[in-house]
Amino acid sequence: MQITEYTFANITARPFLTLNDANNKWIFTDKTKHIIDVCMYREPEVIDLIQSKSATFDWFPTDERPMNLDMILQAVAKLNEYDRDGSHIIVHCLHGNNRSRTVVEAFHFAKLGFHFEDEYRGFTNHLVWNCESGYLPSLPEMEKLLSDLAQKCK
């Protein structure tokens, strides 16, 4: 289980949210306003509880290998939108180790124009690893897609 708090934006990447997590004031704080889910499945009871707390829930289902590029780009665009209001965002996948962190690291590149340093399996980060492993487009192509997305979102 991996939980990562990012400092470049108010984002936490974490494992799948359970009912207990959504009721835990240390995980789902009063400032948590947006949930981005990149799991292949979802729990209706958890979604209902999140929405009852006036938080948004967005679902961008993607497999681990290969990842669904359209879903990743849609999640990054949504992060860009939500980042503007400064509220806390949770991005989650099943274990919080690859898909969620890839989305956040793709958002970092789109937002800042350089890669987030988070060594993963001998690569700069999860995004780079997934590109180099063939689970996403080549790194130059992915960087162009993210740069283009950043321009559209301005």
Residue, then its C-alpha position, 0 to 999 in steps of 0.5 A: m500500500q502506497i500513500t503519497e502526498y505531493t507538495f506541488a499541488n494539494i494532491t494525495a495518491r493512495p489506494f482504493l478508498t473504502l467506506n472506512d477511509a471515506n469516513n476517516k477525518w484524517i484521510f478524507t478531510d473537510k478540505t477534500k473536495h475531489i476524488i479521481d478514481v483510475c481503478m477498473y471498478r468502483e464501489p457505489e456505496v463509497i461514491d454515494l458517501i463521497q458525494s454526500k460530503s459534497a465532493t466530486f467523484d470522477w471515474f477514469p477506468t484504466d488497466e494497469r498494462p497497457m494504460n488507457l491513454d484517453m482516460i489518463l489524459q482526461a484525468v490529467a485535464k480534470l486535475n488541472e481544473y480542480d487544482r485551480d480551486g486549491s482544495h484537496i484532491i485524492v487520486h486513487c487506484l487499487h494499490g496507490n502505486n502505479r496508475s494514480r501516481t502516473v496520473v499525478e506525475a503526468f499532471h506535474f509535467a503538464k503543469l510545470g513542464f518537467h518531470f517529477e522526481d520519484e524514482y521507480r524501477g530505475f526510471t525517473n518516475h512512474l510516468v517515464w517507466n510506463c512510457e519506456s515499458g510500452y504501457l503508454p506512448s513513447l516519452p517524447e510523444m507523451e510529453k507532447l500530448l501533455s504539453d498540448l493538453a496544458q495549452k488547451c487547459k489555459 
